[in-house]
Amino acid sequence: MPSKNIPVYLFLGFLESGKTKLIQETLEDPEFDDGNITLLLVCEEGEQEYEQVKFAKPDNVVIKYVGDKSEFNVANISKWAAISKCGRVMIEYNGTWMVNELYSALPENMALFQSLLTVDSNTVFIYSKDNGMRGLLLDKLAQAEMVVFNRADVVDSEDKKIELHKLVRQASRKSDIVYEFNDGTVEYDDIPDPLPFDINADVIEIKDNDYGVWMLDCQNNIANYEGKTVSFLAQVCQTKKAGPGYFVPGRFVMTCCAADIQFIGFPCKYDGYEKLHDKEWVRVTAVLHMSTNPVYKRKGPVLTAKSVVSGLKPQNEVVTFS
């Protein structure tokens, strides 16, 4: 396996959301050309076709169409990269495929460098209220470094911008949000995102309904919590996966609908863990450090309990990321 990491540029979005147009414009830009051959994997064919002759360096781009998800795997991508002798990869990802399936299909010598999501403003309000489409949309929003709402003339009020801002923030607190209007002008979202708790307090108090926000911010900005003491209400999960001396305090979090509810928590070292009952409610006060634990392949957030006391079952057992 080559030791060189090949950068991967990931373009997310549903059919006719503007992915092809964005990739076309990117490859037409002479400043994007770095002399390397670009392998463009097209996993979804829309009405717009690529005009390779307009690329800044047409001969430096190899386009491979992937018609079926079963073709999108480590062996094939490695083969296509070797044949093309590419120095970077661009992927126009199919909007109906989950993003975690992409990560398992990338060869070890490829690393995600940038991810962008294009969203059609004419359909996003409909999709966000449909359970099936909302799940697919939030899956892409969670992975995008930048979200581009194109055809944004329909986003014609502050209330609509706030609605879209909240939609993005339900999946990610780190994504940049851009509105692209029909005349080609752009506007950047500048709505502030204050956290509902004080990360500089001696003890960071996480209110019951803010657990999902805290977990999402931990995932995006874990360094901000290194060595900090946090206090939160959680359910006990007794699992051997965390290792002896550990339990996992967590909550059930819903991304978009009941089908997406999952238990999320961090392993917690606690001398009295054996006395805790599975699924009981407790108030945990603990110090967070990045450390090793059997639940992680590498280092991850690990808690060391200062105290674990009985807690009252909250009114809402399931929380959200917003």
C-alpha positions as CSV (number, residue, x, y, z in Angstrom):
1,M,0.0,0.0,0.0
2,P,1.4,3.4,-1.0
3,S,2.4,5.6,2.0
4,K,1.3,8.8,0.3
5,N,-2.0,10.1,1.5
6,I,-4.2,11.0,-1.5
7,P,-6.6,13.9,-0.6
8,V,-10.3,13.3,-1.2
9,Y,-12.7,16.1,-2.0
10,L,-16.2,15.0,-1.1
11,F,-19.3,16.7,-2.7
12,L,-22.6,15.8,-1.1
13,G,-26.2,16.6,-2.0
14,F,-29.3,15.2,-3.5
15,L,-30.0,14.7,-7.2
16,E,-30.1,18.1,-9.0
17,S,-28.9,20.0,-5.9
18,G,-26.0,21.6,-7.8
19,K,-23.1,19.2,-7.1
20,T,-22.2,18.8,-10.8
21,K,-22.2,22.6,-11.4
22,L,-20.0,23.2,-8.3
23,I,-17.5,20.5,-9.4
24,Q,-17.5,21.8,-13.0
25,E,-16.7,25.3,-11.8
26,T,-14.0,24.0,-9.4
27,L,-12.2,22.1,-12.2
28,E,-12.5,25.1,-14.5
29,D,-10.6,27.2,-12.0
30,P,-6.8,27.3,-12.9
31,E,-5.9,27.9,-9.3
32,F,-7.4,24.5,-8.3
33,D,-5.0,22.7,-10.6
34,D,-1.9,21.5,-8.7
35,G,-0.3,19.5,-11.5
36,N,-1.7,16.2,-10.2
37,I,-4.1,14.0,-12.1
38,T,-7.6,14.2,-10.6
39,L,-9.8,11.1,-10.4
40,L,-13.5,12.2,-10.4
41,L,-15.8,9.4,-9.2
42,V,-19.4,10.2,-10.2
43,C,-21.9,8.2,-8.2
44,E,-25.0,9.9,-9.4
45,E,-25.8,11.1,-12.9
46,G,-28.2,14.1,-13.2
47,E,-29.4,16.2,-16.1
48,Q,-26.2,18.3,-16.3
49,E,-23.2,16.6,-17.8
50,Y,-19.5,17.4,-17.3
51,E,-17.9,19.6,-20.0
52,Q,-14.4,18.2,-19.7
53,V,-13.1,20.5,-22.5
54,K,-13.8,23.5,-20.2
55,F,-11.6,22.1,-17.4
56,A,-8.5,24.1,-16.7
57,K,-6.4,21.0,-17.5
58,P,-8.8,18.6,-19.3
59,D,-6.1,15.9,-19.7
60,N,-5.5,15.9,-16.0
61,V,-9.0,14.7,-15.1
62,V,-10.1,11.1,-15.3
63,I,-13.9,10.6,-14.9
64,K,-15.2,7.3,-13.6
65,Y,-18.9,6.7,-13.4
66,V,-20.0,4.4,-10.6
67,G,-23.4,3.0,-11.4
68,D,-24.0,0.8,-8.4
69,K,-23.2,1.1,-4.7
70,S,-21.7,-2.4,-4.7
71,E,-19.0,-1.1,-7.0
72,F,-18.0,1.6,-4.6
73,N,-15.5,-0.4,-2.4
74,V,-11.8,-0.4,-1.4
75,A,-10.7,-2.8,-4.1
76,N,-12.3,-0.9,-7.0
77,I,-11.3,2.6,-5.8
78,S,-7.7,1.4,-5.3
79,K,-7.7,-0.1,-8.8
80,W,-9.2,3.1,-10.4
81,A,-6.6,5.3,-8.5
82,A,-3.8,3.1,-9.7
83,I,-4.9,3.0,-13.3
84,S,-5.4,6.8,-13.4
85,K,-2.2,7.5,-11.5
86,C,-4.2,10.2,-9.6
87,G,-2.8,12.5,-7.0
88,R,-6.2,13.4,-5.7
89,V,-9.8,12.2,-5.8
90,M,-13.1,14.1,-6.1
91,I,-16.3,12.3,-5.3
92,E,-19.8,13.3,-6.5
93,Y,-21.6,11.2,-3.9
94,N,-25.0,9.7,-4.3
95,G,-27.5,11.5,-2.1
96,T,-29.3,8.3,-1.2
97,W,-26.1,6.6,0.2
98,M,-25.2,7.1,3.8
99,V,-21.8,8.8,4.4
100,N,-20.5,6.2,6.8
101,E,-20.6,3.8,3.9
102,L,-18.1,6.0,2.1
103,Y,-15.6,5.9,4.9
104,S,-15.5,2.2,4.9
105,A,-15.0,2.2,1.1
106,L,-11.9,4.5,1.1
107,P,-8.5,2.8,0.8
108,E,-6.1,3.5,3.7
109,N,-3.9,5.8,1.6
110,M,-6.8,8.2,1.0
111,A,-7.8,10.9,3.5
112,L,-10.8,13.1,3.4
113,F,-9.5,16.6,2.8
114,Q,-12.7,18.7,2.3
115,S,-16.4,18.0,2.3
116,L,-19.1,20.3,0.8
117,L,-22.9,19.9,0.7
118,T,-25.1,21.6,-1.9
119,V,-28.8,22.0,-1.0
120,D,-31.6,23.2,-3.3
121,S,-33.4,25.9,-1.3
122,N,-36.6,25.1,-3.3
123,T,-36.9,21.6,-1.8
124,V,-35.1,21.8,1.6
125,F,-38.1,22.9,3.6
126,I,-40.1,20.0,2.2
127,Y,-37.3,17.5,2.8
128,S,-36.7,18.7,6.3
129,K,-40.3,17.8,7.3
130,D,-40.3,14.4,5.6
131,N,-39.0,11.6,8.0
132,G,-37.2,9.6,5.3
133,M,-35.6,12.6,3.5
134,R,-34.8,14.4,6.7
135,G,-32.7,11.4,7.9
136,L,-30.7,11.4,4.6
137,L,-30.3,15.2,4.8
138,L,-29.1,15.2,8.4
139,D,-26.6,12.4,7.5
140,K,-25.0,14.8,4.9
141,L,-25.2,17.9,7.1
142,A,-23.3,16.1,9.9
143,Q,-20.3,15.6,7.6
144,A,-20.2,18.8,5.6
145,E,-17.6,21.5,6.4
146,M,-19.6,23.9,4.2
147,V,-23.3,23.9,3.4
148,V,-24.3,25.8,0.3
149,F,-28.0,26.6,0.0
150,N,-28.2,27.5,-3.7
151,R,-31.2,29.0,-5.6
152,A,-31.6,30.9,-2.3
153,D,-33.9,33.6,-3.6
154,V,-36.8,31.6,-1.9
155,V,-35.0,32.1,1.4
156,D,-36.5,35.5,1.6
157,S,-37.1,36.1,5.3
158,E,-35.1,36.1,8.5
159,D,-37.4,33.4,9.9
160,K,-36.5,31.1,7.0
161,K,-32.8,31.6,7.5
162,I,-33.2,30.9,11.2
163,E,-35.1,27.7,10.3
164,L,-32.3,26.5,8.0
165,H,-29.6,27.6,10.5
166,K,-31.3,25.4,13.2
167,L,-31.5,22.5,10.7
168,V,-27.8,22.6,10.1
169,R,-26.9,23.1,13.7
170,Q,-29.0,20.1,14.7
171,A,-26.4,18.0,12.8
172,S,-23.2,20.1,13.2
173,R,-22.0,23.1,15.0
174,K,-18.9,23.6,12.8
175,S,-20.3,23.8,9.3
176,D,-20.1,27.1,7.5
177,I,-23.4,28.1,5.9
178,V,-23.6,29.9,2.6
179,Y,-26.5,31.2,0.6
180,E,-26.0,31.4,-3.2
181,F,-28.7,33.5,-5.0
182,N,-29.9,33.2,-8.6
183,D,-27.8,36.2,-9.7
184,G,-24.6,34.5,-8.5
185,T,-24.1,36.6,-5.4
186,V,-23.5,34.9,-2.1
187,E,-24.2,35.6,1.6
188,Y,-22.6,34.0,4.6
189,D,-24.7,33.0,7.6
190,D,-23.7,35.0,10.6
191,I,-26.3,33.9,13.2
192,P,-24.5,33.4,16.5
193,D,-24.4,29.9,18.1
194,P,-23.9,30.5,21.9
195,L,-23.7,27.3,23.9
196,P,-26.4,26.8,26.5
197,F,-23.7,26.1,29.2
198,D,-20.5,27.7,30.4
199,I,-17.5,25.7,29.3
200,N,-15.2,27.9,31.4
201,A,-17.1,27.2,34.7
202,D,-15.3,25.2,37.4
203,V,-18.0,22.6,36.8
204,I,-19.8,22.6,33.5
205,E,-23.4,22.0,34.3
206,I,-25.3,20.3,31.5
207,K,-29.1,20.7,31.8
208,D,-31.2,17.8,31.0
209,N,-32.4,19.0,27.5
210,D,-28.9,20.2,26.6
211,Y,-27.2,16.8,26.7
212,G,-27.4,16.4,22.9
213,V,-25.9,19.8,22.3
214,W,-23.1,19.0,24.7
215,M,-22.3,15.7,23.0
216,L,-22.4,17.3,19.5
217,D,-20.0,20.1,20.7
218,C,-17.7,17.5,22.3
219,Q,-17.5,15.6,19.0
220,N,-16.7,18.8,17.1
221,N,-14.5,20.6,19.7
222,I,-13.3,17.9,22.1
223,A,-10.1,19.9,23.0
224,N,-12.3,22.5,24.7
225,Y,-13.3,19.9,27.3
226,E,-9.9,18.4,28.0
227,G,-9.3,18.3,31.8
228,K,-12.7,19.9,32.5
229,T,-15.2,18.8,35.1
230,V,-18.7,18.2,33.8
231,S,-22.0,17.3,35.5
232,F,-25.0,15.8,33.7
233,L,-28.0,13.5,34.1
234,A,-27.6,10.1,32.4
235,Q,-28.8,6.5,32.3
236,V,-26.4,3.8,33.3
237,C,-25.2,1.4,30.6
238,Q,-23.4,-1.6,32.1
239,T,-21.2,-3.0,29.2
240,K,-18.2,-5.2,29.3
241,K,-16.9,-3.3,26.2
242,A,-15.8,-0.4,28.4
243,G,-13.5,-2.7,30.4
244,P,-13.4,-3.5,34.2
245,G,-13.9,-0.5,36.4
246,Y,-16.0,1.3,33.8
247,F,-19.6,1.9,33.0
248,V,-21.1,4.2,30.3
249,P,-23.4,7.0,31.4
250,G,-25.4,8.3,28.4
251,R,-28.7,9.3,26.9
252,F,-30.9,8.3,24.1
253,V,-30.6,10.9,21.3
254,M,-32.9,11.3,18.3
255,T,-31.4,12.8,15.1
256,C,-34.6,13.1,13.1
257,C,-37.2,10.4,13.9
258,A,-37.8,7.4,16.1
259,A,-35.9,5.1,13.7
260,D,-32.7,7.1,14.4
261,I,-32.7,7.1,18.2
262,Q,-29.4,5.8,19.6
263,F,-27.7,5.7,23.0
264,I,-24.7,8.0,23.2
265,G,-22.3,8.3,26.1
266,F,-18.6,8.2,27.1
267,P,-16.9,5.4,29.2
268,C,-16.6,6.4,32.8
269,K,-14.2,5.1,35.4
270,Y,-15.9,4.6,38.7
271,D,-14.9,2.5,41.7
272,G,-18.5,1.8,42.6
273,Y,-19.7,0.9,39.1
274,E,-20.7,-2.6,40.0
275,K,-23.4,-1.3,42.4
276,L,-25.1,0.6,39.6
277,H,-28.1,-0.9,37.9
278,D,-28.5,-0.9,34.2
279,K,-30.8,1.9,32.9
280,E,-31.1,3.6,36.3
281,W,-30.8,7.4,36.2
282,V,-27.8,9.0,37.9
283,R,-26.2,12.4,38.2
284,V,-22.6,12.1,37.1
285,T,-19.9,14.6,38.0
286,A,-16.6,13.7,36.2
287,V,-13.4,14.9,34.7
288,L,-13.0,14.4,30.9
289,H,-9.7,13.4,29.3
290,M,-8.7,12.0,25.9
291,S,-7.5,8.6,26.8
292,T,-7.5,5.0,25.7
293,N,-10.4,2.6,26.3
294,P,-11.6,-0.6,24.7
295,V,-14.6,1.1,23.2
296,Y,-12.3,3.2,21.0
297,K,-9.8,2.1,18.3
298,R,-7.7,5.1,19.2
299,K,-7.9,7.6,22.0
300,G,-11.3,9.0,22.8
301,P,-13.2,10.9,25.5
302,V,-13.0,9.1,28.8
303,L,-14.6,10.2,32.1
304,T,-13.2,9.7,35.6
305,A,-16.1,10.1,38.1
306,K,-15.8,12.4,41.1
307,S,-19.3,11.4,42.2
308,V,-22.3,9.4,40.9
309,V,-25.6,9.9,42.7
310,S,-29.1,8.8,42.1
311,G,-31.0,11.1,39.7
312,L,-34.7,11.7,38.8
313,K,-36.0,10.4,35.6
314,P,-36.4,13.5,33.3
315,Q,-39.6,14.6,31.6
316,N,-38.1,13.9,28.2
317,E,-36.0,10.7,28.2
318,V,-35.0,11.2,24.6
319,V,-33.0,14.4,23.7
320,T,-32.0,15.9,20.4
321,F,-28.9,17.6,19.0
322,S,-30.6,21.0,18.9
